[in-house]
Amino acid sequence: MIARVLEGHRGQGFGEELYARGLGRARELGAEVIETVVLSSNEDGLRFALKHGFVETERYLLPGDSIPWIDLRLARS
């Protein structure tokens, strides 16, 4: 699942609710590993992921890109 809260609606708990629902559903379906990908220039998204226990596992550039993508894995449940 990928969810993005538009800038004008951030800080109102929508991201928290979407994250909790998505994580709960993933767990119901038996997910044992939860990962996400964030564009390194997305400071809000990266901050959100780190705040929720994700840790960086890889940083890379796609062909033709100049801004790295960051793979993150949930380190705690």
Secondary structure, 3 states (H helix, E strand, C coil): CCCCCCHHHCCCCHHHHHHHHHHHHHHHCCCCCCEEEEECCCHHHHHHHHHCCEEEEEEECCCCCCCCEEEEEECCC
